[in-house]
Amino acid sequence: MTKSFRGAGLTVLATAGALAAAPTLADELVLPSEVAATHWKTDYQNQFAEMVGEKTGGEIDVKVFPAGQLYNEQDALAALGTGAVQMVWPVSVRLESIVPDTGVINLPFALSDEMMANTCFSEGLTATISDSVAPRGLKVLGLLRTADLFFIFRDKEITKMEDLKGTKVRVTGGKVFLDTMNRLGVSPVSMSASEMSTAMSQGAIDGVFSSPAGWAEMIGMTGQYGWYVPGFSLSTYAVVVDGMWFEGLPAEQQEAIQSTITEIAAKEWVEAKASDEKLIKKMEEQGATFHIADEAEIARWKALADESAASFNDEHQEIVAKVHELETSCDIGG
């Protein structure tokens, strides 16, 4: 009996030792994206994957799926909470279709580089947007800079808002943005970014509302004229996670993910702005014309934007008030 018991004990110990020696399976973080593998956003996502892997000692395995390999970003947002996707970085306007309150960050002149460089404001704004989407099981960890968008035309030189009247322009944006376009007399056209250059060259549209990267890398000299109203539409990417999944992680893993996004956002915001400036200069060197609205013209655009935003402000008073409070408490003139 003793021998038998001892043998069984050795077997148990051996099994326990084998289990202790077995490597722990990493938790998987699936991060789909619709932009190309060569897009700068994919570079930041790959940096995120590497940094989180290092900070967690491999306990979190981030898998990036660019170019719509797994989902486009709208479908990826819908898949959060199903267990198939844990994180997605969509353009923030996509949140507006889920929770209309979040449209506050997509309003014309809502954000500026200076505001987002203020840590008090940027962190407070992120928390405010996150609170808005929390009832839908989502959590926002950060806001990244997409671009300060502007108009690009094939053969029409724009120097004031009246020059836009009667034009057909490819745009993206929420309800308030589209209302502003209508007030300008612009006929907004929806199409994928990949179709912009062809549509412009064939005359199907007169211009596009896009980014410096869209101009330099996709449209080129098909769009000879740029018209920029600073701050009119500073667009962002929202870093969104499955809230239940995130809250279920150990505190140290949550911290590893959050701190990495905070580090990347701070760096990306500066680098993206510098990149925009280089791309605009590149187009000017190739012979493109780039006009920037002066202070008087900007004031006219702000007045028009205020008219468009009036209904939003009335319907979403609580979140508008929260953003104004942030501006005040963080010493920002908004």
N, C-alpha and C positions, 0 to 999 in steps of 0.2 A: 504493500500500500504506500509506504513511504517513497519507494522508488518511483512508483507510478505518479504520485502527487508531485514529486520533484521534477519528473520529466515533463509533466503538464505545465508546471511553473516555468520551466526553461522555454517551453514552446510559447507561452504567453509573453515572456520577456523578449524572446527573439522577434515575435510579431510586433510588439510595441516598438522595439528598436527599429525594425524595418519601416514602420509607419512614421516614426520620428525622423528617419533619414530621408523619406520620400519628399521631393520638392513640393511646396505649396502651390496650388494652381492660382494664377493671377486672375484678379477680377478684370473683366473686359469692359473697356469704354469704347463704344462704337461712335465714330464721328464722321457722318456723311457730309459731302459738299457737292455742289453742282458746278463749281468753277474748275478750270483745267488744272492738271497737275503742275503746270508751269506758272500758274497764277500766284501772285505774292501772298494771297491769303492761305494758299496751301503750304507755302513755306513756313508761315507762322503756326499753322496747325501741326506741321511736322516738328517744329521747335517745341510746341506744347507737349507733344507725345514723348519726345526725348526727355524733357525736363521733369515731367510727371513720373516717368519711369525711374529716373535717377532719384528723385525725392522720396519715392515710395519703396525704393529697393526692389523694383520690379513687381510690386504687389498690384499695381494698376497697369494694365497693358492697353495703351491707347491705339486703336486701329483707325487710321484715316482712309476714307474712301472718296477720292476726288472725282470730278468729271461725271457726276451722276451715276457712278458705278453701282451704287446701292439704292439711293433715293435722290430726287431733287430736294431742295431745302424745304419747300412747302410740305411735301410728303413726309420728310424727316421730322418736321415739327409735329405732324399728326401722329407719328410713330412713337414719340416720347411718351413713356408710361406703359408701353406694350412690352418692354423688355428687349425690343429689337434695336433700339437706339437710345443712347444715354445723353448725347450732347449734339447740338447743331449750332452753327454760327450764321444765321440768315440775316439778310438786310432787315433792319428794324421795322420797316414799314409792313413786313409780313405779320408782325405781332398785332398790328392794328386790326387785321381781319379777325383775330381771335379775341382780343380785348381792346375795344375802341379807345379806352382811356389812354393807352400807350401811344396814341397818335400825337400826344403832346410833344414828343421829341421829333416828330416829322413835320411840325408846323414850319412855315417859312420863317427864317430868322430865329428859330427856337434855340439853336446852339451856335457856338463859335469855338474856334481853337483855344482862345483865351479862357473861356468858361471851362472847357474840359481839361485845361492844364491846371485848374484849381482843384486840388485833391478833395477838399471839403465838398465842393459842388459835384464833381464827377462821381465820387463814392455815394453821395446822398442821392443823386439822380438814379444811379444804378439800383440802389435799394428801393427807391420809390417805384420804379418800373417793375422790379421783382415782386414787390408787394401786390402790384396790380394783377400780375399773372399767376400769383400763388394759388388762388382758388381753382385754377385750371390745371393744377399739379405741376406747374413749371417754376423754375427759379432762374433769374438772370444774374450771372456772375460778373459781367463786365460789358462795356460798350467800346467797340473798336471804330476807328475812323475809316470810312469808305472813301469819300471824296467830297470836296466842295464842288457841286455840279454846276455846269454852265451850258449855254446854248452854242451849238455848232451848226453852221449853215454852209451849203454848197456854194452858192453864188449871191448871197444877200448879206450885205454888211449892216450889222445892227449897232446902233449907238444910243438908242433910247427905246422905251417900252412901246411907243407907237409903231416902231418899225416891225414889231412882231405881229401886228394885226393881219389876219387873213392867212397866216402861215399854217402849214401842217407839220407838226413836230412829234417825233417819237419821244414819249415821256414815261417815267415810272413815278408813282407817288400815291399818297392817300387821298381821301375825299377833299380835304382842304386845299391841297396842292392842285388838284384838278380844277377846283372851283376858281383858283387864282388864274390858271391858264385860260379858262373860259372868259374871265374878266379882262384878260389881255387881248382877247380876240383870237387866241391860238386854238386850232383844232387839234386836240391831243390824239395821238395814234399809239396803240399798244402793239409792240412786236418784240421778238427776242433780240438781244444784243448782236447776235451773229448775223442778223438780217439788215442791220442799220446801214452799212456802207453800200450794199447793193441797192437798197430802196432809195437811198439818197442819190446815187449816181444815175438811177433810172428815172428820177423825178417823181417817184411815188410819194415821197415826203420832201419837204423843203429843208428840214434840219432835224437835229436830235438834241435832247437834253441829257448830257452824259458827263463822264469824268475825263480828266486829262489822259488817263490810261486808255479809255475808250477812243479818244481822239487820236492819240499817237500810235496805238497798237492795233486798232480795228478799223478806223475810218481813214486816217491818213489825210492826204491832200485832197481827197474827195470833198472834205469839209475845209474850205479855205478860210472861213471867218468864225472867230470865237467871240462870244459876248458874255461877260462875267459880271454878275451882281454879287459881290462878296457877302457870304453868309446867308444868301437867299435859300439855299438848300444844302446844308452840310449833313450828308447822310452817314449813317452808322451801321455797323454789324452788331447784333446782340448775341452775346454768348449765353445760350440757353441750355439748361440741363433738366432732366427728369427729376423733379423735386423730391419724390419719395425715394428714388434710388440714391440721390445725393445725401439726403438726411440719414439714410440707413448705413452710410459708410462710417468707419471709425473716424474719430475727430482728426487724427493726424493725416488721414487720407483726404478728408475734406479740405484741410489746411493746405495740403500739397497742391491740390487742384486750384483752389481759390488764389493762393499766393502766386502761382504760375500765371494765371490769367491776369492778375494785377500787374505783374512784372511785364508781361507781353504787351498789355494795353498801354502802359506808360511809354514803352519804347516805340510801339507801333504808331502811336498818335504823332510822335515827332517825325519818325521816318516816313510815314505816308504823306505828310504835308510837304516835306522836302522833296519827295519823289514827284509829287504833283507839279511843283515849281520847275523841276528839271525837265519834265515832259512838255510843259507849255513852252519853255525856252527852246526845246528841240523842234517843236512845230514852227515857232517863229523863225528859227534859223533855216528851215526848209522853205520859207516864203509865206507862211500863214500869217493872217492878221488877227491880233487878239486885243479886243477893247475891254477896258474895265470901267464900270460905272463910277462916276464921281459921287461925292457926298450928297449933292442935291438930287441926283437921280436915285441913289440908294434910298433917300428919304421918301421919294415918291413910291418906290416899290414896297417899302415898309408900311406906308399908309394903305396901299392896295391889299397887302397881306393881312393887315389888321381887319379890314372889311370881310375878307374871306374867312378869317379865324373867329369872327364874332359868334357864329352859331356853335362852333366847337367849344368855345369858352363858356357859353351858356349851358351847354349840355354836359360838360365835364368840369364843373366848377371846382370840385374837390381836388382833383389832381393838378389843375392849373394853379390853384391856391398853394398847393404843396411846393410846386416848382418855384413860384414867386417867393415863398418863404425861404427856400434854399438859397435863392439869389441874394436875399437880404442877409441871412445868417452867415453866408460864406463871403459876404462883402463883394458881390458882383452886381454890376448895373446891367439888368437884362431888359 
